[in-house]
């Protein structure tokens, strides 16, 4: 064990931080490395302050885990503002199209209207593929800086079009800012956050996207705020460490200093840098055998992570939420539907944005305790139900008050169900599921999938609703909510409360293991909630978090980055006994 620590300190040239890294390395292997009231044979001890902050990590009180350094919350805050920019970008077209359809000659051209509305997402479907080279060239903060600058300029360009072609061009170029930013910000937050509240912090991306949708036109100045402050934040420590291992040895100290800003104590920073470095060694062994790109599709662990991430991203669009986000004002103001006045339609649409934001807040608390998968499974049935309410509403004849009430009720209740589940989970899940060496590439793929189907829904809705009626179109998305429930049940495993490196344990299982667990869980759901068998026991969690000495490397071979001192701990126990 001492040889491993000495080797790392020597390679990283972190001799000045020896006492933190050495003790942190033992903690990385076992939380029992420094038992209370007992001295170790090597004389290493913990200070009272260090022990206090370590106890906060494992506190039974959920609120204690949110006691984090202010710099971590500053990082999340800037990431959240970057998300609010995207929300404004998305929703600005909702209310504006009530007026520019006539001004730009699109009243009788649903195809061209759909093209203008979907232009950014058409670009995003391709610009997300730039995520990998941009991150290699500019690092995490640099990508956020450049993309927010692009968003600011193109949003300004949307204010002065004289023709629909000019508006299309401005909105298309906006996708150059949205695409790579949407892939990079969740990764940046995920790599900086501790495992026990990673979901709560990374979900700020979607939550504040919803806030931007709610606030709409008020937020066109936000990109410049992000541009101004992003370089005051620490770079991703995992990213810096990977750069260090590629030959830039100065990055070791930068990675350690970054962790010091994002953790309460240097001891925690020493623990995390040693553990991340040790697990990166295992990933590098894979890279020596296979290329990162092809390995994303050919290696089972990564292929299953990619599949699960694509499912969550696809369903975020095909649940139908962005039909409401982009077209609710038009639908409500249409004389053939609810026939609201334009101002009233805008206010009702704003109400959906408010709900989308407010009901995402509970997920801050539940996404790391109740879990990503459970949030999805518990909300998709309700999403389908509330879409069906809108189906019924638009089927009612005439312009009755009952129709008006049901339209608003279905829309708002759908927002209530969507916001804590399928709203925040996909970007959290995708940002954490792939290993570091191809995380940029994998996140680029899944966000590209998300934006492609976003584009598809945006461009097809005008003609789709004309051909099948608004009722039939909402029925289509209600059916996909039902299909989505079973896709998640059988193919999307839980990822909460594990470090990014430990998620190899989750995705190393065969797909049939997920399916078998899903079948067992479905049997329990039917028995418990359909037949009322209260005594029926729920299947145990698919994967219990392993003891320190039982951690495995990324190829499934026996390996214990946290268990190298296990024998020493056992000897200490025997000695005290």
C-alpha positions as CSV (number, residue, x, y, z in Angstrom):
1,X,0.0,0.0,0.0
2,X,2.7,2.5,0.9
3,X,4.5,1.7,-2.4
4,X,1.3,2.7,-4.3
5,X,1.1,5.9,-2.4
6,X,4.8,6.7,-2.8
7,X,4.6,6.0,-6.5
8,X,1.6,8.3,-7.0
9,X,3.2,11.1,-5.0
10,X,6.4,10.8,-6.9
11,X,4.8,10.7,-10.4
12,X,2.4,13.6,-9.5
13,X,5.1,15.7,-7.8
14,X,2.7,16.4,-5.0
15,X,5.2,16.0,-2.2
16,X,4.0,19.2,-0.5
17,X,0.7,17.6,0.1
18,X,2.0,14.2,1.2
19,X,0.2,14.1,4.6
20,X,-3.2,14.7,2.9
21,X,-2.7,12.3,0.1
22,X,-1.3,9.5,2.3
23,X,-4.1,9.6,4.7
24,X,-6.7,10.2,2.0
25,X,-5.4,7.1,0.2
26,X,-6.2,4.9,3.2
27,X,-9.7,6.5,3.4
28,X,-10.2,5.9,-0.3
29,X,-9.9,2.2,0.4
30,X,-12.0,2.0,3.6
31,X,-14.0,4.4,5.7
32,X,-12.8,2.3,8.7
33,X,-9.2,3.1,8.1
34,X,-9.2,5.6,11.0
35,X,-11.5,4.2,13.6
36,X,-12.6,6.5,16.4
37,X,-10.8,6.1,19.7
38,X,-8.0,3.9,18.3
39,X,-4.6,4.8,17.0
40,X,-3.1,3.3,13.9
41,X,0.2,1.5,14.1
42,X,1.7,3.9,11.5
43,X,0.8,6.9,13.6
44,X,-1.5,8.5,11.0
45,X,-4.5,10.3,12.6
46,X,-7.4,12.6,11.7
47,X,-8.0,16.1,13.0
48,X,-11.4,16.8,14.6
49,X,-12.4,19.1,11.7
50,X,-11.5,16.4,9.1
51,X,-13.5,13.8,11.0
52,X,-16.5,16.1,11.3
53,X,-16.7,16.7,7.5
54,X,-16.2,13.0,6.8
55,X,-19.1,12.2,9.1
56,X,-21.3,14.8,7.2
57,X,-20.8,12.7,4.1
58,X,-22.5,9.7,5.7
59,X,-24.9,11.5,7.9
60,X,-28.4,9.9,8.2
61,X,-29.8,13.5,8.0
62,X,-30.3,14.2,4.3
63,X,-29.7,18.0,4.8
64,X,-26.2,17.4,6.1
65,X,-25.1,16.1,2.7
66,X,-25.9,19.5,1.2
67,X,-23.4,21.3,3.5
68,X,-20.8,21.8,0.8
69,X,-18.2,24.5,0.0
70,X,-19.5,27.7,-1.5
71,X,-17.3,27.3,-4.5
72,X,-19.1,24.1,-5.5
73,X,-22.4,25.9,-5.3
74,X,-21.0,28.8,-7.3
75,X,-20.0,26.3,-10.0
76,X,-23.5,24.8,-10.0
77,X,-25.0,28.3,-10.0
78,X,-23.1,29.4,-13.2
79,X,-24.1,26.0,-14.8
80,X,-27.7,26.8,-13.9
81,X,-27.5,30.2,-15.5
82,X,-26.2,28.5,-18.7
83,X,-29.2,26.2,-18.5
84,X,-31.6,29.2,-18.1
85,X,-30.1,30.6,-21.3
86,X,-31.2,27.5,-23.1
87,X,-34.7,27.7,-21.6
88,X,-35.0,31.2,-22.9
89,X,-33.7,30.1,-26.3
90,X,-36.3,27.4,-26.5
91,X,-39.4,29.3,-25.2
92,X,-38.9,32.6,-26.9
93,X,-40.5,31.2,-30.1
94,X,-43.6,30.0,-28.3
95,X,-45.3,33.4,-27.6
96,X,-43.6,35.2,-30.5
97,X,-45.0,33.0,-33.2
98,X,-48.5,34.1,-32.3
99,X,-47.5,37.4,-33.8
100,X,-44.7,36.7,-36.4
101,X,-46.7,34.0,-38.2
102,X,-48.7,36.9,-39.8
103,X,-45.9,39.4,-40.0
104,X,-43.6,37.0,-41.8
105,X,-46.2,35.4,-44.0
106,X,-46.4,32.0,-42.3
107,X,-50.1,31.9,-41.5
108,X,-50.9,29.4,-44.3
109,X,-47.5,27.6,-44.3
110,X,-47.4,25.2,-41.4
111,X,-44.3,23.4,-43.0
112,X,-42.2,26.6,-43.1
113,X,-43.4,27.6,-39.6
114,X,-42.3,24.2,-38.2
115,X,-38.9,24.7,-40.0
116,X,-38.3,28.1,-38.4
117,X,-39.3,26.8,-34.9
118,X,-37.2,23.7,-35.2
119,X,-34.1,25.4,-36.7
120,X,-31.9,25.4,-33.6
121,X,-32.6,21.8,-32.9
122,X,-31.8,20.8,-36.4
123,X,-28.4,22.4,-35.9
124,X,-28.0,20.8,-32.4
125,X,-28.4,17.3,-33.9
126,X,-25.1,17.9,-35.6
127,X,-23.3,20.5,-33.4
128,X,-23.4,18.0,-30.4
129,X,-20.9,15.9,-32.3
130,X,-18.5,18.8,-31.9
131,X,-18.5,18.2,-28.1
132,X,-15.6,15.8,-28.2
133,X,-13.1,17.9,-30.2
134,X,-14.2,21.2,-28.5
135,X,-13.6,19.7,-25.1
136,X,-10.2,18.4,-26.2
137,X,-9.3,21.9,-27.5
138,X,-10.9,24.2,-25.0
139,X,-11.6,22.1,-21.8
140,X,-14.9,22.2,-20.0
141,X,-14.9,25.9,-19.1
142,X,-13.7,27.0,-22.5
143,X,-16.6,25.2,-24.2
144,X,-19.1,26.9,-21.9
145,X,-17.5,30.3,-22.5
146,X,-17.6,30.0,-26.3
147,X,-21.1,28.5,-26.6
148,X,-22.7,31.1,-24.3
149,X,-21.1,33.8,-26.4
150,X,-22.6,32.3,-29.5
151,X,-26.0,32.1,-27.8
152,X,-25.8,35.8,-26.9
153,X,-25.0,36.9,-30.4
154,X,-27.6,34.7,-32.1
155,X,-30.4,35.6,-29.7
156,X,-29.7,39.3,-30.5
157,X,-29.9,38.4,-34.2
158,X,-33.4,37.0,-33.7
159,X,-34.7,40.4,-32.7
160,X,-34.3,42.1,-36.1
161,X,-35.4,39.7,-38.9
162,X,-37.4,41.2,-41.8
163,X,-38.2,37.8,-43.4
164,X,-38.8,34.3,-42.2
165,X,-35.5,33.2,-43.9
166,X,-33.5,35.7,-41.8
167,X,-35.2,34.4,-38.7
168,X,-34.5,30.8,-39.7
169,X,-30.8,31.6,-40.2
170,X,-30.5,33.3,-36.8
171,X,-32.2,30.4,-35.1
172,X,-30.2,27.8,-36.9
173,X,-26.9,29.4,-35.8
174,X,-28.3,29.5,-32.3
175,X,-27.9,25.7,-32.3
176,X,-24.1,26.1,-32.4
177,X,-24.4,27.5,-28.9
178,X,-27.1,25.2,-27.5
179,X,-25.7,21.8,-28.7
180,X,-22.2,21.6,-27.2
181,X,-23.3,23.6,-24.1
182,X,-26.1,21.1,-23.4
183,X,-23.5,18.2,-23.6
184,X,-20.8,19.9,-21.6
185,X,-22.5,21.6,-18.6
186,X,-24.0,18.4,-17.1
187,X,-20.6,16.7,-17.5
188,X,-18.8,19.6,-15.8
189,X,-21.2,19.6,-12.9
190,X,-21.2,15.7,-12.6
191,X,-17.4,15.6,-12.5
192,X,-17.2,18.3,-9.8
193,X,-20.0,17.1,-7.5
194,X,-19.6,14.5,-4.7
195,X,-21.4,11.2,-5.3
196,X,-24.0,11.5,-2.5
197,X,-25.6,14.7,-4.0
198,X,-24.4,14.4,-7.6
199,X,-27.9,13.9,-8.9
200,X,-29.3,17.0,-7.1
201,X,-26.6,19.2,-8.4
202,X,-26.5,18.0,-12.0
203,X,-30.3,18.2,-12.3
204,X,-29.9,21.9,-12.0
205,X,-29.3,21.9,-15.7
206,X,-32.9,20.8,-16.5
207,X,-34.5,22.6,-13.5
208,X,-33.0,26.0,-14.6
209,X,-33.8,25.2,-18.2
210,X,-37.4,25.1,-17.0
211,X,-36.8,28.4,-15.1
212,X,-35.6,29.9,-18.4
213,X,-38.7,28.6,-20.1
214,X,-40.8,30.2,-17.3
215,X,-39.1,33.6,-17.5
216,X,-38.8,33.7,-21.3
217,X,-38.0,37.1,-22.7
218,X,-36.4,38.4,-19.4
219,X,-33.2,36.4,-19.8
220,X,-31.5,37.5,-23.0
221,X,-28.6,39.0,-21.0
222,X,-27.8,35.9,-19.0
223,X,-25.2,34.4,-21.6
224,X,-22.9,37.3,-21.0
225,X,-23.0,36.7,-17.2
226,X,-21.9,33.1,-17.7
227,X,-19.2,34.3,-20.1
228,X,-17.9,36.7,-17.5
229,X,-17.8,34.3,-14.5
230,X,-17.1,30.8,-15.8
231,X,-13.3,31.3,-15.6
232,X,-13.5,32.2,-12.0
233,X,-14.5,28.6,-11.2
234,X,-12.3,25.6,-10.8
235,X,-11.9,23.3,-13.9
236,X,-13.2,19.7,-13.6
237,X,-10.7,17.8,-11.4
238,X,-11.3,14.5,-13.3
239,X,-10.6,16.3,-16.6
240,X,-7.4,17.8,-15.3
241,X,-6.3,14.5,-13.9
242,X,-6.8,12.8,-17.2
243,X,-4.7,15.5,-18.9
244,X,-2.0,15.0,-16.3
245,X,-1.9,11.3,-17.0
246,X,-1.5,12.1,-20.7
247,X,1.8,13.8,-19.9
248,X,1.1,17.3,-18.6
249,X,2.4,16.7,-15.1
250,X,1.6,20.2,-14.0
251,X,-2.1,19.3,-14.2
252,X,-1.7,17.0,-11.1
253,X,-1.4,20.0,-8.8
254,X,-4.2,21.9,-10.7
255,X,-6.4,18.8,-10.2
256,X,-5.6,18.7,-6.4
257,X,-6.2,22.4,-6.0
258,X,-9.5,22.2,-7.9
259,X,-10.6,19.4,-5.5
260,X,-9.5,21.5,-2.5
261,X,-11.9,24.3,-3.7
262,X,-14.8,21.8,-4.2
263,X,-14.3,19.8,-1.0
264,X,-14.3,21.0,2.7
265,X,-10.8,19.7,3.5
266,X,-7.5,18.9,1.8
267,X,-7.9,15.4,3.2
268,X,-11.0,14.8,1.2
269,X,-9.2,16.2,-1.9
270,X,-6.3,13.8,-1.3
271,X,-8.7,10.9,-1.0
272,X,-10.6,11.8,-4.1
273,X,-7.5,12.4,-6.3
274,X,-5.9,9.2,-5.3
275,X,-9.1,7.2,-5.9
276,X,-9.8,8.8,-9.3
277,X,-6.2,8.3,-10.4
278,X,-6.2,4.7,-9.4
279,X,-9.4,3.9,-11.3
280,X,-8.3,5.8,-14.3
281,X,-5.4,3.4,-14.6
282,X,-7.9,0.6,-15.1
283,X,-9.6,2.6,-17.8
284,X,-6.3,3.3,-19.6
285,X,-5.7,-0.5,-19.8
286,X,-8.9,-0.7,-21.9
287,X,-7.8,2.2,-24.1
288,X,-4.6,0.4,-24.9
289,X,-6.6,-2.5,-26.3
290,X,-9.5,-0.7,-28.0
291,X,-10.2,2.8,-29.4
292,X,-12.5,5.0,-27.3
293,X,-14.9,5.5,-30.1
294,X,-15.5,1.9,-31.2
295,X,-15.2,0.7,-27.6
296,X,-18.3,2.9,-26.8
297,X,-20.4,0.6,-29.0
298,X,-18.5,-2.7,-28.8
299,X,-17.7,-3.1,-25.1
300,X,-20.7,-4.3,-23.1
301,X,-20.4,-2.0,-20.1
302,X,-20.3,1.1,-22.3
303,X,-22.9,-0.1,-24.8
304,X,-25.4,-0.7,-22.0
305,X,-24.7,2.7,-20.5
306,X,-25.2,4.3,-23.9
307,X,-28.4,2.4,-24.5
308,X,-29.9,3.4,-21.2
309,X,-28.9,7.1,-21.7
310,X,-30.4,7.1,-25.3
311,X,-33.6,5.7,-24.0
312,X,-34.0,8.5,-21.3
313,X,-33.1,11.2,-23.8
314,X,-35.4,9.9,-26.6
315,X,-38.3,9.6,-24.1
316,X,-37.8,13.2,-22.9
317,X,-38.9,14.3,-26.4
318,X,-41.4,11.6,-27.3
319,X,-43.3,12.1,-24.1
320,X,-44.6,15.2,-25.9
321,X,-43.5,17.9,-23.4
322,X,-42.0,20.2,-26.0
323,X,-45.2,20.2,-28.0
324,X,-46.6,22.2,-25.1
325,X,-43.3,24.2,-24.6
326,X,-43.2,25.3,-28.2
327,X,-46.8,25.3,-29.5
328,X,-49.1,25.7,-26.5
329,X,-49.8,29.4,-27.3
330,X,-50.7,28.6,-30.9
331,X,-52.9,25.6,-29.9
332,X,-54.8,27.7,-27.3
333,X,-55.3,30.6,-29.6
334,X,-56.4,28.6,-32.6
335,X,-60.2,29.1,-33.3
336,X,-60.6,25.4,-34.0
337,X,-59.4,24.5,-30.6
338,X,-59.7,26.5,-27.3
339,X,-60.0,29.9,-29.1
340,X,-58.3,31.9,-26.4
341,X,-57.2,35.5,-27.0
342,X,-53.4,35.8,-27.7
343,X,-52.7,37.4,-24.4
344,X,-54.7,34.8,-22.5
345,X,-52.9,32.0,-24.4
346,X,-49.5,33.5,-23.5
347,X,-50.5,33.7,-19.8
348,X,-51.7,30.1,-19.7
349,X,-48.5,29.0,-21.5
350,X,-46.4,30.9,-18.9
351,X,-48.3,28.9,-16.2
352,X,-47.0,25.7,-17.7
353,X,-43.5,27.1,-17.5
354,X,-44.0,28.0,-13.8
355,X,-45.2,24.5,-13.0
356,X,-42.4,23.0,-14.9
357,X,-39.9,24.9,-12.7
358,X,-41.6,24.6,-9.3
359,X,-42.3,20.9,-9.5
360,X,-38.7,20.2,-10.5
361,X,-37.7,21.4,-7.0
362,X,-38.8,18.2,-5.1
363,X,-36.4,16.2,-7.3
364,X,-33.4,18.0,-5.7
365,X,-34.3,16.0,-2.6
366,X,-35.5,12.8,-4.1
367,X,-33.1,12.2,-7.1
368,X,-30.3,10.9,-4.8
369,X,-32.5,9.2,-2.3
370,X,-35.6,7.8,-4.1
371,X,-33.4,7.4,-7.2
372,X,-33.3,8.2,-10.9
373,X,-35.0,5.1,-12.1
374,X,-37.8,5.2,-9.4
375,X,-38.6,8.8,-10.3
376,X,-39.1,7.8,-14.0
377,X,-41.2,4.7,-13.2
378,X,-43.5,6.5,-10.8
379,X,-44.2,9.4,-13.1
380,X,-44.6,7.9,-16.6
381,X,-48.0,6.3,-15.9
382,X,-49.3,9.7,-14.7
383,X,-47.8,11.5,-17.8
384,X,-49.8,9.1,-20.0
385,X,-53.0,9.6,-18.0
386,X,-52.8,13.4,-18.2
387,X,-52.0,13.3,-21.9
388,X,-55.2,11.3,-22.3
389,X,-57.1,14.1,-20.5
390,X,-56.0,16.5,-23.3
391,X,-57.0,13.9,-25.9
392,X,-60.5,13.9,-24.4
393,X,-60.6,17.7,-24.1
394,X,-59.8,18.3,-27.8
395,X,-62.4,15.6,-28.8
396,X,-65.2,17.5,-27.1
397,X,-67.4,19.4,-29.6
398,X,-67.6,23.2,-29.8
399,X,-65.9,25.7,-27.5
400,X,-67.5,24.6,-24.2
401,X,-66.2,25.7,-20.8
402,X,-65.6,22.0,-20.0
403,X,-63.2,21.8,-22.9
404,X,-61.3,24.8,-21.7
405,X,-61.0,23.5,-18.2
406,X,-59.9,20.0,-19.3
407,X,-57.3,21.5,-21.7
408,X,-55.7,23.6,-19.0
409,X,-56.0,20.8,-16.4
410,X,-54.4,18.2,-18.6
411,X,-51.6,20.5,-19.6
412,X,-50.8,21.6,-16.1
413,X,-51.0,18.1,-14.5
414,X,-48.8,16.8,-17.2
415,X,-46.2,19.4,-16.2
416,X,-46.6,18.3,-12.6
417,X,-45.8,14.7,-13.5
418,X,-43.0,15.5,-16.0
419,X,-41.0,18.0,-14.0
420,X,-39.6,15.8,-11.1
421,X,-39.0,12.7,-13.3
422,X,-38.4,12.8,-17.1
423,X,-37.4,16.5,-16.8
424,X,-34.2,16.3,-14.7
425,X,-33.2,12.6,-15.0
426,X,-32.0,12.2,-18.6
427,X,-29.2,14.8,-18.5
428,X,-28.1,13.6,-15.0
429,X,-28.1,10.0,-16.1
430,X,-26.3,10.5,-19.3
431,X,-23.6,12.8,-17.8
432,X,-22.7,10.2,-15.2
433,X,-23.1,6.8,-17.0
434,X,-20.1,6.8,-19.4
435,X,-16.4,6.4,-18.2
436,X,-14.2,9.5,-18.3
437,X,-12.1,8.5,-21.3
438,X,-15.1,8.7,-23.7
439,X,-17.6,10.7,-21.7
440,X,-17.4,13.7,-24.1
441,X,-18.0,11.5,-27.1
442,X,-20.8,9.5,-25.4
443,X,-22.5,12.6,-24.1
444,X,-22.3,14.2,-27.5
445,X,-24.1,11.2,-29.0
446,X,-27.0,11.1,-26.5
447,X,-27.5,14.9,-26.6
448,X,-27.5,14.7,-30.4
449,X,-30.3,12.1,-30.1
450,X,-32.2,14.4,-27.8
451,X,-31.9,17.4,-30.1
452,X,-32.7,15.4,-33.2
453,X,-36.0,14.2,-31.8
454,X,-36.6,17.7,-30.5
455,X,-36.2,18.9,-34.1
456,X,-38.4,16.1,-35.4
457,X,-41.2,17.0,-33.0
458,X,-40.9,20.7,-33.7
459,X,-41.0,20.5,-37.4
460,X,-43.7,17.8,-37.7
461,X,-46.2,19.1,-35.1
462,X,-48.0,21.6,-37.4
463,X,-48.6,19.0,-40.2
464,X,-49.1,16.2,-37.7
465,X,-51.8,18.0,-35.8
466,X,-53.5,19.0,-39.1
467,X,-53.5,15.4,-40.4
468,X,-54.6,13.6,-37.2
469,X,-56.2,16.4,-35.3
470,X,-54.8,17.8,-32.0
471,X,-56.6,15.0,-30.1
472,X,-55.0,12.2,-32.2
473,X,-51.6,13.9,-31.9
474,X,-51.7,14.0,-28.1
475,X,-52.9,10.4,-28.1
476,X,-49.8,9.4,-30.0
477,X,-47.6,10.9,-27.3
478,X,-49.7,9.3,-24.5
479,X,-49.0,5.9,-26.1
480,X,-45.3,6.6,-26.0
481,X,-45.4,7.4,-22.3
482,X,-46.8,3.9,-21.8
483,X,-44.1,2.3,-24.0
484,X,-41.5,4.4,-22.2
485,X,-42.5,3.0,-18.9
486,X,-41.6,-0.5,-20.0
487,X,-38.4,0.6,-21.7
488,X,-37.2,2.1,-18.5
489,X,-38.3,-0.9,-16.4
490,X,-36.3,-3.4,-18.4
491,X,-33.3,-1.5,-19.7
492,X,-32.5,1.4,-17.4
493,X,-30.7,0.5,-14.1
494,X,-30.3,2.7,-11.1
495,X,-27.2,4.9,-10.7
496,X,-27.7,6.8,-7.5
497,X,-25.3,7.1,-4.7
498,X,-22.2,5.7,-6.5
499,X,-19.1,7.5,-7.6
500,X,-18.6,7.9,-11.4
501,X,-15.9,5.3,-11.3
502,X,-18.0,2.8,-9.3
503,X,-20.8,2.9,-11.9
504,X,-18.8,0.3,-13.8
505,X,-20.3,-2.2,-11.3
506,X,-23.8,-1.2,-12.5
507,X,-23.2,-1.5,-16.3
508,X,-21.0,-4.6,-16.2
509,X,-24.1,-6.8,-15.7
510,X,-25.7,-8.4,-18.8
511,X,-28.8,-6.9,-20.3
512,X,-30.8,-10.0,-19.4
513,X,-30.0,-9.3,-15.7
514,X,-31.8,-5.9,-16.1
515,X,-34.8,-7.6,-17.8
516,X,-35.1,-10.3,-15.2
517,X,-35.0,-7.7,-12.4
518,X,-37.6,-5.6,-14.3
519,X,-39.9,-8.6,-14.6
520,X,-39.6,-9.3,-10.9
521,X,-40.4,-5.7,-10.1
522,X,-43.3,-5.7,-12.5
523,X,-44.7,-8.8,-10.8
524,X,-44.5,-6.9,-7.5
525,X,-46.1,-3.8,-8.8
526,X,-49.1,-5.7,-10.3
527,X,-49.5,-7.8,-7.1
528,X,-49.2,-4.8,-4.8
529,X,-51.1,-2.1,-6.6
530,X,-53.6,-4.0,-8.8
531,X,-54.5,-7.0,-6.6
532,X,-53.8,-5.2,-3.3
533,X,-51.4,-7.9,-1.9
534,X,-49.8,-5.7,0.8
535,X,-47.7,-8.5,2.1
536,X,-45.9,-9.0,-1.2
537,X,-42.2,-8.1,-0.8
538,X,-40.5,-5.7,-3.2
539,X,-37.5,-7.2,-5.0
540,X,-34.2,-6.1,-3.3
541,X,-32.2,-3.3,-5.1
542,X,-30.6,-4.5,-8.3
543,X,-27.1,-3.8,-7.1
544,X,-26.2,-3.2,-3.5
545,X,-23.2,-0.9,-3.1
546,X,-20.2,-3.2,-2.5
547,X,-18.0,-3.2,0.5
548,X,-14.6,-1.6,0.0
549,X,-12.7,-4.8,-0.5
550,X,-15.2,-6.0,-3.1
551,X,-14.8,-3.3,-5.7
552,X,-14.0,-4.4,-9.2
553,X,-12.1,-2.8,-12.0
554,X,-13.7,-1.7,-15.4
555,X,-13.1,-5.1,-16.9
556,X,-14.8,-7.0,-14.1
557,X,-11.5,-8.5,-12.8
558,X,-10.9,-8.7,-9.1
559,X,-9.5,-5.3,-8.0
560,X,-9.7,-3.3,-4.8
561,X,-8.7,0.4,-5.1
562,X,-10.3,0.8,-1.7
563,X,-9.2,-2.5,-0.3
564,X,-5.5,-2.5,-0.5
565,X,-5.2,-1.9,3.2
566,X,-7.9,-4.4,4.0
567,X,-5.4,-6.9,5.5
568,X,-3.8,-4.2,7.5
569,X,-7.2,-3.2,9.0
570,X,-8.0,-6.8,9.7
571,X,-4.6,-7.1,11.5
572,X,-5.5,-4.0,13.6
573,X,-8.8,-5.6,14.5
574,X,-7.2,-8.8,15.6
575,X,-4.6,-6.9,17.6
576,X,-7.2,-5.0,19.5
577,X,-9.3,-8.1,20.1
